[in-house]
Amino acid sequence: MAGHERIFRPFHEGAPMRLNVDREADALYLRLDDSKIVESEEVSPGVVLDFNEANEVVGIEMLHLSKRSKAPAMDFVELEGVPAA
């Protein structure tokens, strides 16, 4: 990120977000929208951000998920919604 300011994309109503947990790859991927990915950057070991043409974060990948979570299995994911202000 040297010399670049990175921002998360603004919220767009109706834009689908998808969460994919791949047990074989031991990875989690959160896709914030369907915009084209033009660049990816590993921002810390095993954490990769995907950016669109507007330099907004549109995807987040976490590798080695089983080493990051104390949960015995990845069978349960809890999602919590935050009400709009």
Order of alpha helices (4+ residues) and beta strands (2+ residues): beta-beta-beta-beta-beta-beta-alpha
